[in-house]
Amino acid sequence: MQTSATKYGDDLRSTKTEIADLNRMIQRLQSEIDAVKGQRANLENQIAEAEERGEIAVRDAKARIKDLEDALQRAKQDMARQIREYQDLMNVKLALDIEIATYRKLLEGEEDR
């Protein structure tokens, strides 16, 4: 009986030690799980912030593109207006060149006479 009691006592101590080791391991694992959960939450926040910054950048880029397209349209209209004005001026110049040539011929004819 004494031997059995000693054996069961030893078994009980070894089981208690094993349980204590397992409890320490569980606490360590729970600490690691909490740390990983914290990292996960931090990463999720960083992802959300990056998405928000990305959306803002896309909005800004779209607004800039719209501004540039508007400026391009205005530049095209301005260039078309300038081309029309240039053509009008060239027509006036051509008319003046013809008139000058006509008067030159008249003057040369007058001088010959």
Backbone as XML, in Angstrom:
<?xml version="1.0"?>
<chain id="A" units="angstrom">
  <residue number="1" name="MET">
    <atom name="N" x="0.825" y="-1.176" z="0.000"/>
    <atom name="CA" x="0.000" y="0.000" z="0.000"/>
    <atom name="C" x="0.881" y="1.256" z="0.000"/>
  </residue>
  <residue number="2" name="GLN">
    <atom name="N" x="1.938" y="1.174" z="0.859"/>
    <atom name="CA" x="2.858" y="2.288" z="0.963"/>
    <atom name="C" x="3.532" y="2.514" z="-0.384"/>
  </residue>
  <residue number="3" name="THR">
    <atom name="N" x="3.906" y="1.438" z="-1.033"/>
    <atom name="CA" x="4.560" y="1.530" z="-2.320"/>
    <atom name="C" x="3.604" y="2.116" z="-3.349"/>
  </residue>
  <residue number="4" name="SER">
    <atom name="N" x="2.371" y="1.665" z="-3.319"/>
    <atom name="CA" x="1.362" y="2.189" z="-4.253"/>
    <atom name="C" x="1.130" y="3.667" z="-4.005"/>
  </residue>
  <residue number="5" name="ALA">
    <atom name="N" x="1.069" y="4.050" z="-2.730"/>
    <atom name="CA" x="0.839" y="5.448" z="-2.385"/>
    <atom name="C" x="2.017" y="6.289" z="-2.875"/>
  </residue>
  <residue number="6" name="THR">
    <atom name="N" x="3.236" y="5.784" z="-2.694"/>
    <atom name="CA" x="4.413" y="6.508" z="-3.158"/>
    <atom name="C" x="4.395" y="6.624" z="-4.675"/>
  </residue>
  <residue number="7" name="LYS">
    <atom name="N" x="4.043" y="5.514" z="-5.309"/>
    <atom name="CA" x="3.979" y="5.524" z="-6.782"/>
    <atom name="C" x="2.922" y="6.516" z="-7.258"/>
  </residue>
  <residue number="8" name="TYR">
    <atom name="N" x="1.734" y="6.484" z="-6.650"/>
    <atom name="CA" x="0.667" y="7.413" z="-7.044"/>
    <atom name="C" x="1.056" y="8.853" z="-6.714"/>
  </residue>
  <residue number="9" name="GLY">
    <atom name="N" x="1.780" y="9.037" z="-5.590"/>
    <atom name="CA" x="2.262" y="10.370" z="-5.231"/>
    <atom name="C" x="3.243" y="10.886" z="-6.280"/>
  </residue>
  <residue number="10" name="ASP">
    <atom name="N" x="4.161" y="10.004" z="-6.686"/>
    <atom name="CA" x="5.119" y="10.386" z="-7.731"/>
    <atom name="C" x="4.395" y="10.701" z="-9.033"/>
  </residue>
  <residue number="11" name="ASP">
    <atom name="N" x="3.417" y="9.833" z="-9.382"/>
    <atom name="CA" x="2.623" y="10.061" z="-10.597"/>
    <atom name="C" x="1.876" y="11.392" z="-10.498"/>
  </residue>
  <residue number="12" name="LEU">
    <atom name="N" x="1.334" y="11.654" z="-9.315"/>
    <atom name="CA" x="0.576" y="12.889" z="-9.111"/>
    <atom name="C" x="1.501" y="14.102" z="-9.269"/>
  </residue>
  <residue number="13" name="ARG">
    <atom name="N" x="2.722" y="14.054" z="-8.664"/>
    <atom name="CA" x="3.673" y="15.158" z="-8.792"/>
    <atom name="C" x="4.076" y="15.344" z="-10.260"/>
  </residue>
  <residue number="14" name="SER">
    <atom name="N" x="4.332" y="14.241" z="-10.930"/>
    <atom name="CA" x="4.725" y="14.342" z="-12.324"/>
    <atom name="C" x="3.574" y="14.897" z="-13.157"/>
  </residue>
  <residue number="15" name="THR">
    <atom name="N" x="2.346" y="14.494" z="-12.857"/>
    <atom name="CA" x="1.186" y="15.017" z="-13.580"/>
    <atom name="C" x="1.017" y="16.512" z="-13.282"/>
  </residue>
  <residue number="16" name="LYS">
    <atom name="N" x="1.195" y="16.902" z="-11.994"/>
    <atom name="CA" x="1.097" y="18.324" z="-11.634"/>
    <atom name="C" x="2.160" y="19.143" z="-12.370"/>
  </residue>
  <residue number="17" name="THR">
    <atom name="N" x="3.374" y="18.600" z="-12.443"/>
    <atom name="CA" x="4.452" y="19.286" z="-13.153"/>
    <atom name="C" x="4.108" y="19.414" z="-14.624"/>
  </residue>
  <residue number="18" name="GLU">
    <atom name="N" x="3.587" y="18.327" z="-15.167"/>
    <atom name="CA" x="3.187" y="18.340" z="-16.581"/>
    <atom name="C" x="2.073" y="19.348" z="-16.805"/>
  </residue>
  <residue number="19" name="ILE">
    <atom name="N" x="1.101" y="19.404" z="-15.924"/>
    <atom name="CA" x="-0.011" y="20.362" z="-16.031"/>
    <atom name="C" x="0.530" y="21.788" z="-15.925"/>
  </residue>
  <residue number="20" name="ALA">
    <atom name="N" x="1.468" y="22.016" z="-15.000"/>
    <atom name="CA" x="2.050" y="23.345" z="-14.842"/>
    <atom name="C" x="2.795" y="23.737" z="-16.128"/>
  </residue>
  <residue number="21" name="ASP">
    <atom name="N" x="3.561" y="22.784" z="-16.692"/>
    <atom name="CA" x="4.257" y="23.052" z="-17.955"/>
    <atom name="C" x="3.269" y="23.386" z="-19.060"/>
  </residue>
  <residue number="22" name="LEU">
    <atom name="N" x="2.182" y="22.605" z="-19.120"/>
    <atom name="CA" x="1.165" y="22.854" z="-20.150"/>
    <atom name="C" x="0.492" y="24.211" z="-19.940"/>
  </residue>
  <residue number="23" name="ASN">
    <atom name="N" x="0.238" y="24.573" z="-18.673"/>
    <atom name="CA" x="-0.366" y="25.882" z="-18.391"/>
    <atom name="C" x="0.566" y="27.013" z="-18.821"/>
  </residue>
  <residue number="24" name="ARG">
    <atom name="N" x="1.887" y="26.858" z="-18.562"/>
    <atom name="CA" x="2.852" y="27.874" z="-19.005"/>
    <atom name="C" x="2.869" y="27.960" z="-20.533"/>
  </residue>
  <residue number="25" name="MET">
    <atom name="N" x="2.810" y="26.785" z="-21.171"/>
    <atom name="CA" x="2.808" y="26.760" z="-22.632"/>
    <atom name="C" x="1.536" y="27.420" z="-23.167"/>
  </residue>
  <residue number="26" name="ILE">
    <atom name="N" x="0.406" y="27.165" z="-22.531"/>
    <atom name="CA" x="-0.863" y="27.781" z="-22.955"/>
    <atom name="C" x="-0.793" y="29.295" z="-22.799"/>
  </residue>
  <residue number="27" name="GLN">
    <atom name="N" x="-0.242" y="29.766" z="-21.661"/>
    <atom name="CA" x="-0.114" y="31.207" z="-21.443"/>
    <atom name="C" x="0.810" y="31.840" z="-22.494"/>
  </residue>
  <residue number="28" name="ARG">
    <atom name="N" x="1.921" y="31.154" z="-22.792"/>
    <atom name="CA" x="2.849" y="31.665" z="-23.805"/>
    <atom name="C" x="2.166" y="31.733" z="-25.163"/>
  </residue>
  <residue number="29" name="LEU">
    <atom name="N" x="1.426" y="30.668" z="-25.499"/>
    <atom name="CA" x="0.721" y="30.650" z="-26.790"/>
    <atom name="C" x="-0.364" y="31.717" z="-26.845"/>
  </residue>
  <residue number="30" name="GLN">
    <atom name="N" x="-1.061" y="31.927" z="-25.710"/>
    <atom name="CA" x="-2.082" y="32.975" z="-25.689"/>
    <atom name="C" x="-1.446" y="34.351" z="-25.860"/>
  </residue>
  <residue number="31" name="SER">
    <atom name="N" x="-0.274" y="34.548" z="-25.275"/>
    <atom name="CA" x="0.439" y="35.826" z="-25.445"/>
    <atom name="C" x="0.831" y="36.000" z="-26.911"/>
  </residue>
  <residue number="32" name="GLU">
    <atom name="N" x="1.323" y="34.934" z="-27.523"/>
    <atom name="CA" x="1.695" y="35.013" z="-28.935"/>
    <atom name="C" x="0.473" y="35.283" z="-29.806"/>
  </residue>
  <residue number="33" name="ILE">
    <atom name="N" x="-0.649" y="34.645" z="-29.472"/>
    <atom name="CA" x="-1.892" y="34.862" z="-30.235"/>
    <atom name="C" x="-2.323" y="36.318" z="-30.100"/>
  </residue>
  <residue number="34" name="ASP">
    <atom name="N" x="-2.260" y="36.860" z="-28.875"/>
    <atom name="CA" x="-2.631" y="38.269" z="-28.672"/>
    <atom name="C" x="-1.710" y="39.196" z="-29.469"/>
  </residue>
  <residue number="35" name="ALA">
    <atom name="N" x="-0.419" y="38.873" z="-29.481"/>
    <atom name="CA" x="0.529" y="39.698" z="-30.241"/>
    <atom name="C" x="0.210" y="39.637" z="-31.732"/>
  </residue>
  <residue number="36" name="VAL">
    <atom name="N" x="-0.083" y="38.443" z="-32.228"/>
    <atom name="CA" x="-0.412" y="38.294" z="-33.656"/>
    <atom name="C" x="-1.719" y="39.017" z="-33.974"/>
  </residue>
  <residue number="37" name="LYS">
    <atom name="N" x="-2.685" y="38.949" z="-33.051"/>
    <atom name="CA" x="-3.938" y="39.680" z="-33.269"/>
    <atom name="C" x="-3.676" y="41.187" z="-33.344"/>
  </residue>
  <residue number="38" name="GLY">
    <atom name="N" x="-2.787" y="41.665" z="-32.479"/>
    <atom name="CA" x="-2.428" y="43.090" z="-32.510"/>
    <atom name="C" x="-1.769" y="43.461" z="-33.829"/>
  </residue>
  <residue number="39" name="GLN">
    <atom name="N" x="-0.859" y="42.600" z="-34.289"/>
    <atom name="CA" x="-0.206" y="42.854" z="-35.576"/>
    <atom name="C" x="-1.236" y="42.862" z="-36.698"/>
  </residue>
  <residue number="40" name="ARG">
    <atom name="N" x="-2.159" y="41.920" z="-36.643"/>
    <atom name="CA" x="-3.203" y="41.837" z="-37.674"/>
    <atom name="C" x="-4.036" y="43.116" z="-37.693"/>
  </residue>
  <residue number="41" name="ALA">
    <atom name="N" x="-4.437" y="43.576" z="-36.500"/>
    <atom name="CA" x="-5.235" y="44.810" z="-36.426"/>
    <atom name="C" x="-4.434" y="45.986" z="-36.971"/>
  </residue>
  <residue number="42" name="ASN">
    <atom name="N" x="-3.144" y="46.032" z="-36.635"/>
    <atom name="CA" x="-2.283" y="47.108" z="-37.135"/>
    <atom name="C" x="-2.189" y="47.051" z="-38.659"/>
  </residue>
  <residue number="43" name="LEU">
    <atom name="N" x="-1.996" y="45.868" z="-39.198"/>
    <atom name="CA" x="-1.913" y="45.719" z="-40.656"/>
    <atom name="C" x="-3.226" y="46.098" z="-41.330"/>
  </residue>
  <residue number="44" name="GLU">
    <atom name="N" x="-4.334" y="45.706" z="-40.723"/>
    <atom name="CA" x="-5.641" y="46.070" z="-41.296"/>
    <atom name="C" x="-5.804" y="47.587" z="-41.320"/>
  </residue>
  <residue number="45" name="ASN">
    <atom name="N" x="-5.360" y="48.258" z="-40.247"/>
    <atom name="CA" x="-5.435" y="49.718" z="-40.216"/>
    <atom name="C" x="-4.541" y="50.329" z="-41.289"/>
  </residue>
  <residue number="46" name="GLN">
    <atom name="N" x="-3.342" y="49.778" z="-41.444"/>
    <atom name="CA" x="-2.435" y="50.290" z="-42.472"/>
    <atom name="C" x="-3.018" y="50.084" z="-43.862"/>
  </residue>
  <residue number="47" name="ILE">
    <atom name="N" x="-3.648" y="48.932" z="-44.076"/>
    <atom name="CA" x="-4.268" y="48.655" z="-45.377"/>
    <atom name="C" x="-5.401" y="49.638" z="-45.634"/>
  </residue>
  <residue number="48" name="ALA">
    <atom name="N" x="-6.225" y="49.873" z="-44.612"/>
    <atom name="CA" x="-7.343" y="50.818" z="-44.772"/>
    <atom name="C" x="-6.816" y="52.219" z="-45.093"/>
  </residue>
  <residue number="49" name="GLU">
    <atom name="N" x="-5.751" y="52.633" z="-44.399"/>
    <atom name="CA" x="-5.173" y="53.954" z="-44.661"/>
    <atom name="C" x="-4.588" y="54.027" z="-46.068"/>
  </residue>
  <residue number="50" name="ALA">
    <atom name="N" x="-3.918" y="52.945" z="-46.481"/>
    <atom name="CA" x="-3.344" y="52.923" z="-47.828"/>
    <atom name="C" x="-4.441" y="52.975" z="-48.884"/>
  </residue>
  <residue number="51" name="GLU">
    <atom name="N" x="-5.528" y="52.246" z="-48.650"/>
    <atom name="CA" x="-6.653" y="52.289" z="-49.594"/>
    <atom name="C" x="-7.232" y="53.692" z="-49.668"/>
  </residue>
  <residue number="52" name="GLU">
    <atom name="N" x="-7.364" y="54.337" z="-48.510"/>
    <atom name="CA" x="-7.914" y="55.694" z="-48.486"/>
    <atom name="C" x="-6.996" y="56.662" z="-49.236"/>
  </residue>
  <residue number="53" name="ARG">
    <atom name="N" x="-5.673" y="56.544" z="-48.964"/>
    <atom name="CA" x="-4.726" y="57.405" z="-49.675"/>
    <atom name="C" x="-4.771" y="57.127" z="-51.179"/>
  </residue>
  <residue number="54" name="GLY">
    <atom name="N" x="-4.922" y="55.847" z="-51.532"/>
    <atom name="CA" x="-5.004" y="55.491" z="-52.949"/>
    <atom name="C" x="-6.238" y="56.090" z="-53.604"/>
  </residue>
  <residue number="55" name="GLU">
    <atom name="N" x="-7.368" y="56.028" z="-52.901"/>
    <atom name="CA" x="-8.594" y="56.598" z="-53.452"/>
    <atom name="C" x="-8.460" y="58.106" z="-53.621"/>
  </residue>
  <residue number="56" name="ILE">
    <atom name="N" x="-7.836" y="58.743" z="-52.636"/>
    <atom name="CA" x="-7.635" y="60.192" z="-52.732"/>
    <atom name="C" x="-6.712" y="60.511" z="-53.904"/>
  </residue>
  <residue number="57" name="ALA">
    <atom name="N" x="-5.662" y="59.709" z="-54.060"/>
    <atom name="CA" x="-4.724" y="59.939" z="-55.173"/>
    <atom name="C" x="-5.426" y="59.750" z="-56.517"/>
  </residue>
  <residue number="58" name="VAL">
    <atom name="N" x="-6.291" y="58.735" z="-56.602"/>
    <atom name="CA" x="-7.024" y="58.493" z="-57.853"/>
    <atom name="C" x="-7.964" y="59.661" z="-58.136"/>
  </residue>
  <residue number="59" name="ARG">
    <atom name="N" x="-8.657" y="60.131" z="-57.095"/>
    <atom name="CA" x="-9.556" y="61.278" z="-57.278"/>
    <atom name="C" x="-8.791" y="62.501" z="-57.742"/>
  </residue>
  <residue number="60" name="ASP">
    <atom name="N" x="-7.640" y="62.756" z="-57.092"/>
    <atom name="CA" x="-6.816" y="63.906" z="-57.480"/>
    <atom name="C" x="-6.316" y="63.762" z="-58.916"/>
  </residue>
  <residue number="61" name="ALA">
    <atom name="N" x="-5.905" y="62.541" z="-59.267"/>
    <atom name="CA" x="-5.409" y="62.304" z="-60.627"/>
    <atom name="C" x="-6.529" y="62.520" z="-61.647"/>
  </residue>
  <residue number="62" name="LYS">
    <atom name="N" x="-7.728" y="62.036" z="-61.327"/>
    <atom name="CA" x="-8.859" y="62.227" z="-62.244"/>
    <atom name="C" x="-9.184" y="63.710" z="-62.401"/>
  </residue>
  <residue number="63" name="ALA">
    <atom name="N" x="-9.128" y="64.448" z="-61.296"/>
    <atom name="CA" x="-9.389" y="65.893" z="-61.366"/>
    <atom name="C" x="-8.306" y="66.579" z="-62.210"/>
  </residue>
  <residue number="64" name="ARG">
    <atom name="N" x="-7.061" y="66.150" z="-62.026"/>
    <atom name="CA" x="-5.961" y="66.733" z="-62.802"/>
    <atom name="C" x="-6.118" y="66.411" z="-64.290"/>
  </residue>
  <residue number="65" name="ILE">
    <atom name="N" x="-6.497" y="65.174" z="-64.570"/>
    <atom name="CA" x="-6.727" y="64.779" z="-65.967"/>
    <atom name="C" x="-7.839" y="65.626" z="-66.561"/>
  </residue>
  <residue number="66" name="LYS">
    <atom name="N" x="-8.917" y="65.840" z="-65.806"/>
    <atom name="CA" x="-10.031" y="66.659" z="-66.297"/>
    <atom name="C" x="-9.550" y="68.074" z="-66.572"/>
  </residue>
  <residue number="67" name="ASP">
    <atom name="N" x="-8.753" y="68.627" z="-65.641"/>
    <atom name="CA" x="-8.221" y="69.976" z="-65.845"/>
    <atom name="C" x="-7.353" y="70.032" z="-67.102"/>
  </residue>
  <residue number="68" name="LEU">
    <atom name="N" x="-6.506" y="69.017" z="-67.279"/>
    <atom name="CA" x="-5.632" y="68.988" z="-68.452"/>
    <atom name="C" x="-6.433" y="68.832" z="-69.744"/>
  </residue>
  <residue number="69" name="GLU">
    <atom name="N" x="-7.485" y="68.004" z="-69.699"/>
    <atom name="CA" x="-8.335" y="67.842" z="-70.886"/>
    <atom name="C" x="-9.034" y="69.157" z="-71.219"/>
  </residue>
  <residue number="70" name="ASP">
    <atom name="N" x="-9.512" y="69.850" z="-70.187"/>
    <atom name="CA" x="-10.151" y="71.157" z="-70.406"/>
    <atom name="C" x="-9.151" y="72.149" z="-71.004"/>
  </residue>
  <residue number="71" name="ALA">
    <atom name="N" x="-7.925" y="72.156" z="-70.446"/>
    <atom name="CA" x="-6.893" y="73.060" z="-70.964"/>
    <atom name="C" x="-6.553" y="72.704" z="-72.408"/>
  </residue>
  <residue number="72" name="LEU">
    <atom name="N" x="-6.491" y="71.407" z="-72.704"/>
    <atom name="CA" x="-6.213" y="70.979" z="-74.075"/>
    <atom name="C" x="-7.325" y="71.431" z="-75.018"/>
  </residue>
  <residue number="73" name="GLN">
    <atom name="N" x="-8.562" y="71.300" z="-74.579"/>
    <atom name="CA" x="-9.697" y="71.732" z="-75.410"/>
    <atom name="C" x="-9.634" y="73.232" z="-75.658"/>
  </residue>
  <residue number="74" name="ARG">
    <atom name="N" x="-9.312" y="74.009" z="-74.602"/>
    <atom name="CA" x="-9.199" y="75.457" z="-74.773"/>
    <atom name="C" x="-8.050" y="75.788" z="-75.726"/>
  </residue>
  <residue number="75" name="ALA">
    <atom name="N" x="-6.946" y="75.063" z="-75.595"/>
    <atom name="CA" x="-5.795" y="75.308" z="-76.473"/>
    <atom name="C" x="-6.146" y="74.987" z="-77.921"/>
  </residue>
  <residue number="76" name="LYS">
    <atom name="N" x="-6.897" y="73.918" z="-78.138"/>
    <atom name="CA" x="-7.322" y="73.564" z="-79.501"/>
    <atom name="C" x="-8.229" y="74.645" z="-80.078"/>
  </residue>
  <residue number="77" name="GLN">
    <atom name="N" x="-9.165" y="75.124" z="-79.257"/>
    <atom name="CA" x="-10.061" y="76.179" z="-79.727"/>
    <atom name="C" x="-9.278" y="77.456" z="-80.020"/>
  </residue>
  <residue number="78" name="ASP">
    <atom name="N" x="-8.326" y="77.787" z="-79.151"/>
    <atom name="CA" x="-7.503" y="78.976" z="-79.361"/>
    <atom name="C" x="-6.670" y="78.831" z="-80.630"/>
  </residue>
  <residue number="79" name="MET">
    <atom name="N" x="-6.108" y="77.635" z="-80.841"/>
    <atom name="CA" x="-5.312" y="77.413" z="-82.042"/>
    <atom name="C" x="-6.190" y="77.508" z="-83.291"/>
  </residue>
  <residue number="80" name="ALA">
    <atom name="N" x="-7.397" y="76.967" z="-83.235"/>
    <atom name="CA" x="-8.303" y="77.060" z="-84.386"/>
    <atom name="C" x="-8.635" y="78.524" z="-84.675"/>
  </residue>
  <residue number="81" name="ARG">
    <atom name="N" x="-8.863" y="79.316" z="-83.618"/>
    <atom name="CA" x="-9.151" y="80.748" z="-83.794"/>
    <atom name="C" x="-7.944" y="81.454" z="-84.410"/>
  </residue>
  <residue number="82" name="GLN">
    <atom name="N" x="-6.753" y="81.131" z="-83.916"/>
    <atom name="CA" x="-5.548" y="81.761" z="-84.451"/>
    <atom name="C" x="-5.321" y="81.368" z="-85.910"/>
  </residue>
  <residue number="83" name="ILE">
    <atom name="N" x="-5.631" y="80.131" z="-86.258"/>
    <atom name="CA" x="-5.489" y="79.707" z="-87.657"/>
    <atom name="C" x="-6.454" y="80.487" z="-88.539"/>
  </residue>
  <residue number="84" name="ARG">
    <atom name="N" x="-7.686" y="80.648" z="-88.058"/>
    <atom name="CA" x="-8.662" y="81.439" z="-88.838"/>
    <atom name="C" x="-8.168" y="82.877" z="-89.009"/>
  </residue>
  <residue number="85" name="GLU">
    <atom name="N" x="-7.672" y="83.459" z="-87.918"/>
    <atom name="CA" x="-7.151" y="84.827" z="-88.007"/>
    <atom name="C" x="-5.967" y="84.886" z="-88.963"/>
  </residue>
  <residue number="86" name="TYR">
    <atom name="N" x="-5.080" y="83.892" z="-88.899"/>
    <atom name="CA" x="-3.931" y="83.846" z="-89.798"/>
    <atom name="C" x="-4.398" y="83.746" z="-91.246"/>
  </residue>
  <residue number="87" name="GLN">
    <atom name="N" x="-5.391" y="82.879" z="-91.505"/>
    <atom name="CA" x="-5.910" y="82.749" z="-92.867"/>
    <atom name="C" x="-6.529" y="84.061" z="-93.339"/>
  </residue>
  <residue number="88" name="ASP">
    <atom name="N" x="-7.256" y="84.720" z="-92.444"/>
    <atom name="CA" x="-7.829" y="86.019" z="-92.811"/>
    <atom name="C" x="-6.723" y="87.019" z="-93.138"/>
  </residue>
  <residue number="89" name="LEU">
    <atom name="N" x="-5.683" y="87.049" z="-92.330"/>
    <atom name="CA" x="-4.565" y="87.959" z="-92.586"/>
    <atom name="C" x="-3.848" y="87.613" z="-93.882"/>
  </residue>
  <residue number="90" name="MET">
    <atom name="N" x="-3.690" y="86.325" z="-94.154"/>
    <atom name="CA" x="-3.042" y="85.914" z="-95.402"/>
    <atom name="C" x="-3.893" y="86.325" z="-96.604"/>
  </residue>
  <residue number="91" name="ASN">
    <atom name="N" x="-5.225" y="86.231" z="-96.466"/>
    <atom name="CA" x="-6.112" y="86.673" z="-97.548"/>
    <atom name="C" x="-5.968" y="88.178" z="-97.773"/>
  </residue>
  <residue number="92" name="VAL">
    <atom name="N" x="-5.888" y="88.948" z="-96.684"/>
    <atom name="CA" x="-5.708" y="90.399" z="-96.799"/>
    <atom name="C" x="-4.358" y="90.689" z="-97.445"/>
  </residue>
  <residue number="93" name="LYS">
    <atom name="N" x="-3.309" y="89.958" z="-97.002"/>
    <atom name="CA" x="-1.976" y="90.152" z="-97.576"/>
    <atom name="C" x="-1.981" y="89.835" z="-99.069"/>
  </residue>
  <residue number="94" name="LEU">
    <atom name="N" x="-2.642" y="88.739" z="-99.435"/>
    <atom name="CA" x="-2.709" y="88.369" z="-100.850"/>
    <atom name="C" x="-3.419" y="89.465" z="-101.643"/>
  </residue>
  <residue number="95" name="ALA">
    <atom name="N" x="-4.530" y="89.975" z="-101.092"/>
    <atom name="CA" x="-5.253" y="91.051" z="-101.776"/>
    <atom name="C" x="-4.373" y="92.291" z="-101.908"/>
  </residue>
  <residue number="96" name="LEU">
    <atom name="N" x="-3.624" y="92.606" z="-100.838"/>
    <atom name="CA" x="-2.733" y="93.768" z="-100.894"/>
    <atom name="C" x="-1.594" y="93.539" z="-101.880"/>
  </residue>
  <residue number="97" name="ASP">
    <atom name="N" x="-1.048" y="92.312" z="-101.926"/>
    <atom name="CA" x="0.016" y="92.002" z="-102.896"/>
    <atom name="C" x="-0.498" y="92.167" z="-104.326"/>
  </residue>
  <residue number="98" name="ILE">
    <atom name="N" x="-1.722" y="91.709" z="-104.542"/>
    <atom name="CA" x="-2.311" y="91.851" z="-105.894"/>
    <atom name="C" x="-2.499" y="93.320" z="-106.224"/>
  </residue>
  <residue number="99" name="GLU">
    <atom name="N" x="-2.995" y="94.085" z="-105.246"/>
    <atom name="CA" x="-3.215" y="95.512" z="-105.469"/>
    <atom name="C" x="-1.897" y="96.239" z="-105.726"/>
  </residue>
  <residue number="100" name="ILE">
    <atom name="N" x="-0.871" y="95.876" z="-104.944"/>
    <atom name="CA" x="0.455" y="96.481" z="-105.149"/>
    <atom name="C" x="0.984" y="96.137" z="-106.536"/>
  </residue>
  <residue number="101" name="ALA">
    <atom name="N" x="0.837" y="94.879" z="-106.937"/>
    <atom name="CA" x="1.309" y="94.458" z="-108.257"/>
    <atom name="C" x="0.564" y="95.214" z="-109.345"/>
  </residue>
  <residue number="102" name="THR">
    <atom name="N" x="-0.737" y="95.417" z="-109.131"/>
    <atom name="CA" x="-1.538" y="96.150" z="-110.117"/>
    <atom name="C" x="-1.040" y="97.581" z="-110.235"/>
  </residue>
  <residue number="103" name="TYR">
    <atom name="N" x="-0.839" y="98.248" z="-109.067"/>
    <atom name="CA" x="-0.357" y="99.630" z="-109.103"/>
    <atom name="C" x="1.046" y="99.715" z="-109.687"/>
  </residue>
  <residue number="104" name="ARG">
    <atom name="N" x="1.876" y="98.697" z="-109.395"/>
    <atom name="CA" x="3.240" y="98.692" z="-109.938"/>
    <atom name="C" x="3.170" y="98.623" z="-111.467"/>
  </residue>
  <residue number="105" name="LYS">
    <atom name="N" x="2.290" y="97.757" z="-111.999"/>
    <atom name="CA" x="2.144" y="97.654" z="-113.437"/>
    <atom name="C" x="1.647" y="98.960" z="-114.032"/>
  </residue>
  <residue number="106" name="LEU">
    <atom name="N" x="0.692" y="99.569" z="-113.315"/>
    <atom name="CA" x="0.181" y="100.856" z="-113.788"/>
    <atom name="C" x="1.277" y="101.898" z="-113.823"/>
  </residue>
  <residue number="107" name="LEU">
    <atom name="N" x="2.098" y="101.921" z="-112.739"/>
    <atom name="CA" x="3.192" y="102.903" z="-112.691"/>
    <atom name="C" x="4.210" y="102.609" z="-113.763"/>
  </residue>
  <residue number="108" name="GLU">
    <atom name="N" x="4.545" y="101.333" z="-113.986"/>
    <atom name="CA" x="5.511" y="100.990" z="-115.027"/>
    <atom name="C" x="4.952" y="101.372" z="-116.395"/>
  </residue>
  <residue number="109" name="GLY">
    <atom name="N" x="3.669" y="101.136" z="-116.581"/>
    <atom name="CA" x="3.039" y="101.535" z="-117.838"/>
    <atom name="C" x="3.062" y="103.027" z="-118.012"/>
  </residue>
  <residue number="110" name="GLU">
    <atom name="N" x="2.858" y="103.777" z="-116.960"/>
    <atom name="CA" x="2.880" y="105.241" z="-116.983"/>
    <atom name="C" x="4.286" y="105.721" z="-117.305"/>
  </residue>
  <residue number="111" name="GLU">
    <atom name="N" x="5.303" y="105.073" z="-116.706"/>
    <atom name="CA" x="6.676" y="105.470" z="-116.955"/>
    <atom name="C" x="7.083" y="105.188" z="-118.402"/>
  </residue>
  <residue number="112" name="ASP">
    <atom name="N" x="6.579" y="104.069" z="-118.926"/>
    <atom name="CA" x="6.903" y="103.728" z="-120.311"/>
    <atom name="C" x="6.272" y="104.748" z="-121.266"/>
  </residue>
  <residue number="113" name="ARG">
    <atom name="N" x="5.133" y="105.250" z="-120.897"/>
    <atom name="CA" x="4.454" y="106.191" z="-121.761"/>
    <atom name="C" x="5.158" y="107.506" z="-121.685"/>
  </residue>
</chain>
